[in-house]
């Protein structure tokens, strides 16, 4: 699964421009699924029959998209003005390499040099309007030959294993959920499962609404990442969760109160099978579950997440053991639902 995750984290898939990721997943899923379709919002809906025929009652969901940038203007000097797609912290963007557009034009996010900044300016985080992307173009015409307005771009980060069992990459959020679902698609399933690889999660869980509305599941399990704040300078009461301590089983976050029975089931399965688990110690964040839960007559939802440092940054860090235990726990959950 880790090799698949590495490949997924190399693909460009900014919200609304998930085509590269979707094509990769579709090619992988086509050989082992019973049906594959793409809806109007760009969600990839994959259905696979299991030992027990249950139709669309159970859905697994993970989002394909990532945060990034979108080009809004090209200056006379050949620099690209842009806005962020999704919740990117401007503090971590300055000076970072990016690739832009379908041709993956390399660039770097630029800002006025520190030597030219006043003391007052140094105390403030620059606004997005002050940033630009330098692609090395000598003028506007040269830049226009490489990039168009509306092109999306993403950060550059080589996926690699890091330190003692950790993994560093761009877009772990939520390519790890996609990798887990691809792995499960290769296996014999205990019941019918619909796999929803959703679009536009990072800009308001938009794709999940269409996916849930068309699939109409009774139960949905969202496979995600969640903020790990186990960092210097973060007080203990706000540390949320910790990489390496097992999958995060949520009872509540900023957008969803999860089904209590499903939460208890996931917790019981973890304890019975010796899977370390944790829950959020601070209520924050949200994911596709909030939209899935509210579709049509309502859906019972649960979430299993990987504690991940530096979400929505050029590089995120999570635990390989947590990823593997998420897969184990999801597999156990499917068996429980099939029984």
Secondary structure as UniProt FT lines:
FT   HELIX           2..9
FT   TURN            15..16
FT   HELIX           19..30
FT   TURN            31..32
FT   STRAND          35..38
FT   TURN            40..41
FT   STRAND          44..48
FT   TURN            55..56
FT   STRAND          58..63
FT   STRAND          68..74
FT   TURN            76..77
FT   STRAND          80..85
FT   HELIX           90..92
FT   TURN            93..95
FT   STRAND          97..100
FT   TURN            101..104
FT   STRAND          105..110
FT   HELIX           114..116
FT   HELIX           119..122
FT   HELIX           128..130
FT   STRAND          132..134
FT   HELIX           140..144
FT   TURN            145..146
FT   TURN            149..150
FT   STRAND          152..155
FT   STRAND          160..162
FT   TURN            163..165
FT   STRAND          166..169
FT   TURN            170..171
FT   HELIX           172..185
FT   STRAND          193..198
FT   TURN            202..204
FT   HELIX           206..215
FT   STRAND          219..227
FT   TURN            232..233
FT   HELIX           236..238
FT   TURN            243..244
FT   STRAND          247..249
FT   HELIX           260..272
FT   TURN            273..274
FT   STRAND          277..278
FT   HELIX           289..293
FT   TURN            296..297
FT   STRAND          300..309
FT   TURN            311..312
FT   STRAND          316..319
FT   HELIX           320..338
//
